[in-house]
Amino acid sequence: MQLHSFHERLGARFTSLGDAEIVADYGEASAEYTALKTGVGLLDLGFRGRLCLTGEDRIRFLHGQVTNDVQGLKPGQGCYAALTNAKARMLADLNIWRLQDELLLDFEPGLVPVVTQRLEKYIIADDVQIVEVAPHFGMLSVQGPQAAQAVANSGLAETIPGASWTFSKTTHAEFGELYWMNRPRCGQAGFDLFAPTGALEKVAERLLASVGEAHGRICGWTALEMARIEAGIPRFGADIDETNIPLEAGLENVGISFKKGCYIGQEIISRIRTYSEVARALRRLVLADDAQLLPAKGDKLFYAGKEVGYITSAAASPMVKRKIALGYVRKEVNEPGTELSVGAGEGGLAVKVVGVPFEPFEVLQMSAR
């Protein structure tokens, strides 16, 4: 971890995500969650994978590899997309940003070899180079309703990108090139910052001071996961893996273009969308009021004694005041309002389907009543 000593001074408690060291919390996960939901929080996302594509053919090439429209992006814009194999199974999900002379890819940790090998497989006579940039640029994130205020007060952004999936570049006299991406990660406002590793600690200190002035705080993974699950945002490695196709995870409205030309896996995705529907789909779930236990990843879901799905992520939600989860449920029983159970028989925990991924917070609040 590039900022290990910085976090250690702040009382961080460390854990791991795959092979990456991350901060679990700073001793007050509930307060960190509150900052993300009602104020602003600073996060270190330097554990995530980062690649740049260079070369004259980079845009055309990547456009033919992922599910979303890369060719239509202008410099200063980005998109979310899935990277699939020829059978349309997901290998990663990507945040793609079109810089002036490069394409920047940001994705879950531990996947640099997988993404690199998958892309290199299809570079034949293309002028495309793949460069790992994590050693050169760190990644911080400012998330929460007061995120824009905190960024503005930091003095680190000449322009704050106003719309989701846009970004701005600031050339700072002391810190060098700073890239501010408008990328909400908890269902509300949020910005990711790519900053040179040599200046990363000073940049983090400047941001932390600005976040504090906005009555926020530094936050760890535990708080981020709570807010993410509440927002119904699936995460690759938890709610999505190589057994899933993008349509099962609900990515059709956020990460798939059905108007673009061919890409690897496109034929299967288009055929399913046109002629049928997925056998299972990711759903948002709420447990009964009296549920004492938090479901674990992989716990089976049942309907009328028949296994119909499984849990992928779960959290105790301060917002809903209930335990909530994400999980895959078979199409016959995944409509909102359907009552299921985690586990079979009398010992099963009652759970209700309340919606689909990516819905606003308010939907979950209303559906849980």
C-alpha positions as CSV (number, residue, x, y, z in Angstrom):
1,M,0.0,0.0,0.0
2,Q,1.5,3.3,-1.1
3,L,0.1,5.3,1.8
4,H,0.5,2.7,4.6
5,S,2.3,5.0,7.0
6,F,-0.1,7.8,6.4
7,H,-3.1,5.6,7.3
8,E,-1.2,4.1,10.2
9,R,-0.8,7.5,11.8
10,L,-4.6,8.0,11.5
11,G,-5.3,4.8,13.4
12,A,-6.1,2.6,10.5
13,R,-7.0,-1.1,11.0
14,F,-5.8,-3.0,8.0
15,T,-7.2,-6.0,6.2
16,S,-6.9,-7.5,2.7
17,L,-8.9,-7.8,-0.4
18,G,-7.5,-10.5,-2.6
19,D,-3.8,-9.9,-2.5
20,A,-4.2,-6.2,-1.8
21,E,-3.7,-4.5,1.6
22,I,-6.6,-2.2,2.3
23,V,-7.9,-0.1,5.3
24,A,-10.9,-1.8,7.0
25,D,-11.7,1.2,9.1
26,Y,-10.2,3.8,11.4
27,G,-11.8,2.5,14.6
28,E,-15.3,4.0,13.9
29,A,-16.9,2.3,10.9
30,S,-20.4,3.6,11.8
31,A,-19.2,7.2,11.9
32,E,-17.3,6.7,8.6
33,Y,-20.5,5.3,7.0
34,T,-22.5,8.4,8.3
35,A,-19.9,10.6,6.7
36,L,-20.3,8.9,3.3
37,K,-24.1,9.1,3.6
38,T,-24.7,12.6,5.1
39,G,-21.4,14.5,4.6
40,V,-18.2,13.6,2.8
41,G,-15.6,10.9,3.2
42,L,-12.0,10.5,1.8
43,L,-11.1,7.0,0.7
44,D,-7.8,5.5,-0.6
45,L,-8.6,3.3,-3.6
46,G,-5.0,2.8,-4.6
47,F,-5.5,-1.0,-4.3
48,R,-7.6,-1.0,-7.5
49,G,-6.1,-2.0,-10.9
50,R,-5.1,0.7,-13.4
51,L,-4.0,0.3,-17.0
52,C,-3.5,2.8,-19.8
53,L,-4.0,1.9,-23.5
54,T,-1.9,4.0,-25.9
55,G,-1.3,3.8,-29.7
56,E,-3.2,5.1,-32.7
57,D,-5.7,2.2,-32.7
58,R,-6.5,2.2,-29.0
59,I,-10.1,3.6,-29.3
60,R,-11.2,1.3,-32.2
61,F,-9.5,-1.7,-30.5
62,L,-11.1,-1.3,-27.1
63,H,-14.5,-0.5,-28.6
64,G,-14.4,-4.0,-30.1
65,Q,-13.5,-5.6,-26.8
66,V,-16.1,-4.2,-24.2
67,T,-19.8,-4.0,-23.9
68,N,-20.2,-0.2,-24.0
69,D,-19.5,2.5,-26.5
70,V,-15.9,3.6,-26.4
71,Q,-15.8,5.1,-29.9
72,G,-18.4,7.7,-29.0
73,L,-16.5,9.0,-26.0
74,K,-14.9,12.5,-26.3
75,P,-11.8,13.5,-24.4
76,G,-13.0,14.3,-20.9
77,Q,-15.7,11.6,-20.9
78,G,-15.9,8.0,-19.6
79,C,-18.2,5.0,-19.4
80,Y,-18.7,1.8,-17.4
81,A,-18.4,-1.5,-19.3
82,A,-18.0,-5.2,-18.9
83,L,-15.1,-7.2,-20.4
84,T,-16.3,-10.6,-21.4
85,N,-15.0,-13.7,-23.1
86,A,-16.4,-15.3,-26.3
87,K,-19.1,-17.0,-24.2
88,A,-20.2,-13.6,-22.8
89,R,-18.9,-14.5,-19.3
90,M,-17.5,-11.6,-17.4
91,L,-13.8,-11.3,-16.8
92,A,-13.9,-7.8,-15.2
93,D,-15.9,-4.7,-15.1
94,L,-14.1,-1.5,-16.1
95,N,-14.3,2.2,-15.6
96,I,-13.0,3.6,-18.9
97,W,-11.8,7.2,-19.3
98,R,-10.8,8.9,-22.6
99,L,-7.8,11.0,-21.9
100,Q,-6.3,13.1,-24.7
101,D,-3.8,10.5,-25.8
102,E,-4.7,7.5,-23.8
103,L,-7.5,5.4,-22.5
104,L,-7.4,4.9,-18.7
105,L,-9.0,1.7,-17.3
106,D,-9.8,1.4,-13.6
107,F,-11.0,-1.9,-12.1
108,E,-11.1,-4.3,-9.1
109,P,-7.8,-5.3,-7.5
110,G,-5.9,-8.4,-8.6
111,L,-7.2,-8.4,-12.1
112,V,-4.3,-6.7,-13.9
113,P,-3.0,-10.0,-15.3
114,V,-6.4,-11.1,-16.4
115,V,-7.4,-7.9,-18.1
116,T,-4.0,-7.5,-19.7
117,Q,-3.9,-11.1,-21.1
118,R,-7.5,-10.9,-22.3
119,L,-6.8,-7.7,-24.3
120,E,-3.4,-8.8,-25.6
121,K,-5.0,-11.9,-27.0
122,Y,-6.9,-9.8,-29.6
123,I,-4.1,-7.3,-30.5
124,I,-3.1,-8.7,-33.9
125,A,-1.8,-5.9,-36.1
126,D,-3.2,-3.1,-34.0
127,D,-1.1,-0.2,-32.8
128,V,-2.0,-0.6,-29.2
129,Q,0.2,-0.7,-26.1
130,I,-1.0,-1.7,-22.6
131,V,0.8,0.0,-19.7
132,E,0.3,-0.6,-16.0
133,V,0.1,2.9,-14.4
134,A,-0.6,2.0,-10.7
135,P,3.2,2.5,-9.9
136,H,2.9,6.0,-11.3
137,F,-0.5,7.3,-10.3
138,G,-2.3,6.7,-7.0
139,M,-6.0,6.8,-6.6
140,L,-8.0,8.6,-3.9
141,S,-11.8,9.2,-3.8
142,V,-14.0,11.8,-2.2
143,Q,-17.6,10.5,-1.8
144,G,-20.8,11.9,-0.2
145,P,-23.3,14.8,-0.6
146,Q,-20.6,17.4,0.3
147,A,-18.0,15.9,-2.0
148,A,-18.0,18.8,-4.5
149,Q,-17.6,21.3,-1.7
150,A,-14.7,19.4,-0.3
151,V,-13.0,19.2,-3.7
152,A,-13.5,22.9,-4.4
153,N,-12.1,23.9,-1.0
154,S,-9.0,21.8,-1.4
155,G,-7.6,24.0,-4.2
156,L,-6.6,20.9,-6.1
157,A,-9.1,21.3,-9.0
158,E,-9.2,24.1,-11.5
159,T,-12.6,22.8,-12.7
160,I,-14.9,20.3,-11.0
161,P,-16.5,18.0,-13.5
162,G,-20.3,18.6,-13.1
163,A,-21.8,15.5,-14.7
164,S,-21.2,11.8,-14.0
165,W,-18.7,10.1,-16.3
166,T,-16.9,13.4,-17.1
167,F,-13.5,14.4,-15.8
168,S,-11.2,17.4,-15.7
169,K,-7.4,17.7,-15.6
170,T,-5.5,20.1,-13.4
171,T,-1.8,20.8,-13.7
172,H,-0.8,21.8,-10.2
173,A,2.4,23.7,-9.7
174,E,3.5,21.5,-6.8
175,F,1.8,18.2,-7.4
176,G,1.8,17.8,-11.2
177,E,-1.1,16.4,-13.3
178,L,-4.3,15.7,-11.3
179,Y,-7.3,14.0,-12.9
180,W,-10.7,14.4,-11.3
181,M,-13.3,11.9,-12.4
182,N,-17.0,12.4,-11.5
183,R,-17.6,8.9,-10.3
184,P,-20.2,8.3,-7.6
185,R,-19.5,5.1,-5.8
186,C,-22.2,5.1,-3.1
187,G,-25.3,6.2,-5.0
188,Q,-24.7,9.9,-4.3
189,A,-22.1,12.5,-5.4
190,G,-18.5,11.4,-5.7
191,F,-15.1,12.0,-7.4
192,D,-12.1,9.8,-8.0
193,L,-8.7,11.5,-8.1
194,F,-5.7,10.1,-10.0
195,A,-2.5,11.8,-8.6
196,P,1.2,11.2,-9.1
197,T,2.6,8.7,-6.5
198,G,5.4,11.1,-5.6
199,A,2.9,13.7,-4.5
200,L,0.2,11.3,-3.2
201,E,0.8,11.8,0.5
202,K,0.7,15.6,0.4
203,V,-2.3,15.5,-1.8
204,A,-4.0,13.1,0.6
205,E,-3.2,15.4,3.5
206,R,-4.6,18.4,1.6
207,L,-7.8,16.6,0.8
208,L,-8.2,15.3,4.4
209,A,-8.0,18.8,5.7
210,S,-10.6,20.0,3.2
211,V,-12.9,17.0,4.0
212,G,-12.6,17.8,7.7
213,E,-13.6,21.4,7.1
214,A,-16.7,20.0,5.4
215,H,-17.4,18.0,8.6
216,G,-16.3,14.8,7.0
217,R,-13.6,12.2,7.7
218,I,-11.4,9.6,6.2
219,C,-13.2,6.3,5.6
220,G,-12.4,2.6,5.2
221,W,-13.6,-0.4,3.2
222,T,-16.3,-1.4,5.8
223,A,-18.1,1.9,5.5
224,L,-17.8,1.9,1.7
225,E,-19.2,-1.6,1.4
226,M,-22.2,-0.7,3.6
227,A,-23.0,2.3,1.4
228,R,-22.4,0.4,-1.8
229,I,-24.8,-2.5,-0.8
230,E,-27.4,0.0,0.3
231,A,-27.2,1.6,-3.1
232,G,-27.6,-1.7,-4.9
233,I,-24.3,-1.4,-6.8
234,P,-22.8,-4.8,-7.6
235,R,-19.1,-5.3,-7.2
236,F,-17.0,-7.6,-9.3
237,G,-15.5,-10.3,-7.1
238,A,-18.5,-10.2,-4.7
239,D,-21.7,-10.0,-6.7
240,I,-20.3,-10.7,-10.2
241,D,-17.7,-13.2,-11.3
242,E,-16.6,-15.3,-14.3
243,T,-19.8,-17.4,-14.1
244,N,-22.1,-14.4,-14.8
245,I,-23.1,-12.7,-18.0
246,P,-23.7,-8.9,-17.8
247,L,-27.4,-9.2,-18.2
248,E,-27.7,-11.3,-15.0
249,A,-26.0,-8.6,-13.0
250,G,-28.4,-5.9,-14.3
251,L,-25.7,-4.0,-16.3
252,E,-27.9,-3.5,-19.4
253,N,-28.9,0.0,-18.4
254,V,-25.5,1.2,-17.2
255,G,-22.8,-0.7,-19.0
256,I,-24.1,-2.1,-22.3
257,S,-24.7,-0.4,-25.6
258,F,-27.1,-2.3,-27.9
259,K,-26.5,0.1,-30.8
260,K,-22.7,-0.4,-31.2
261,G,-21.1,-3.0,-33.5
262,C,-19.6,-6.3,-32.7
263,Y,-17.5,-7.0,-29.6
264,I,-16.3,-10.2,-28.0
265,G,-19.4,-11.8,-26.4
266,Q,-21.8,-9.6,-28.2
267,E,-23.7,-12.3,-30.2
268,I,-24.7,-14.2,-27.1
269,I,-25.7,-11.0,-25.1
270,S,-27.8,-9.8,-28.0
271,R,-29.5,-13.2,-28.6
272,I,-30.5,-13.5,-25.0
273,R,-31.9,-9.9,-24.9
274,T,-33.8,-10.5,-28.2
275,Y,-35.2,-14.0,-27.8
276,S,-35.3,-14.9,-24.1
277,E,-34.4,-13.7,-20.6
278,V,-31.7,-14.7,-18.1
279,A,-32.6,-17.7,-15.9
280,R,-31.4,-15.8,-12.8
281,A,-30.9,-12.1,-12.0
282,L,-29.3,-10.1,-9.3
283,R,-31.8,-8.6,-6.9
284,R,-31.9,-6.4,-3.8
285,L,-33.1,-8.2,-0.7
286,V,-34.3,-7.1,2.7
287,L,-34.4,-9.5,5.7
288,A,-37.2,-9.7,8.2
289,D,-37.3,-7.2,11.1
290,D,-36.2,-9.7,13.7
291,A,-33.3,-11.2,11.7
292,Q,-30.4,-11.5,14.1
293,L,-27.8,-13.1,11.7
294,L,-26.2,-11.5,8.7
295,P,-26.3,-13.8,5.6
296,A,-23.0,-14.9,4.3
297,K,-21.8,-15.0,0.7
298,G,-23.0,-18.2,-0.9
299,D,-25.9,-18.8,1.5
300,K,-28.8,-20.5,-0.4
301,L,-32.1,-18.8,-1.1
302,F,-35.3,-21.0,-1.1
303,Y,-38.9,-20.6,-2.2
304,A,-41.5,-23.1,-1.1
305,G,-38.7,-25.5,-0.1
306,K,-37.0,-25.3,-3.5
307,E,-33.5,-23.7,-3.9
308,V,-33.9,-20.6,-6.1
309,G,-30.7,-18.6,-5.7
310,Y,-27.9,-17.4,-3.4
311,I,-26.6,-14.4,-1.5
312,T,-23.6,-12.5,-2.8
313,S,-23.3,-9.5,-0.4
314,A,-24.9,-8.5,2.8
315,A,-24.8,-5.6,5.3
316,A,-26.6,-4.2,8.3
317,S,-28.2,-1.1,7.0
318,P,-28.6,1.9,9.3
319,M,-30.7,3.6,6.7
320,V,-33.3,0.9,6.4
321,K,-32.7,-0.3,10.0
322,R,-32.7,-3.8,8.7
323,K,-30.2,-6.3,7.3
324,I,-30.0,-6.1,3.5
325,A,-28.4,-8.1,0.8
326,L,-27.8,-8.6,-2.9
327,G,-28.3,-12.1,-4.4
328,Y,-29.2,-14.0,-7.5
329,V,-32.7,-15.2,-7.8
330,R,-34.4,-17.4,-10.5
331,K,-36.6,-15.5,-12.8
332,E,-39.8,-17.3,-11.7
333,V,-39.6,-15.8,-8.2
334,N,-37.6,-12.6,-8.5
335,E,-40.3,-10.0,-8.8
336,P,-40.4,-7.3,-6.0
337,G,-42.5,-8.4,-3.1
338,T,-41.7,-12.1,-3.4
339,E,-41.0,-13.7,0.0
340,L,-38.0,-16.1,0.1
341,S,-35.9,-17.6,2.9
342,V,-32.2,-17.8,3.5
343,G,-31.8,-21.5,4.3
344,A,-34.5,-24.1,4.1
345,G,-37.0,-25.3,6.7
346,E,-37.9,-23.8,10.1
347,G,-34.5,-22.4,10.6
348,G,-34.6,-20.3,7.5
349,L,-34.4,-16.5,7.6
350,A,-37.3,-14.7,6.0
351,V,-36.2,-12.3,3.2
352,K,-38.1,-10.2,0.6
353,V,-37.1,-9.2,-2.9
354,V,-37.4,-5.4,-3.0
355,G,-35.8,-4.3,-6.3
356,V,-33.1,-4.5,-8.9
357,P,-29.5,-3.2,-8.9
358,F,-28.7,0.5,-9.3
359,E,-32.1,1.8,-8.0
360,P,-32.1,5.0,-5.9
361,F,-31.9,4.8,-2.1
362,E,-35.6,5.8,-1.8
363,V,-36.8,2.7,-3.7
364,L,-35.2,0.4,-1.1
365,Q,-36.6,2.4,1.8
366,M,-40.1,2.3,0.4
367,S,-40.0,-1.4,-0.6
368,A,-38.8,-2.5,2.8
369,R,-41.9,-1.3,4.6
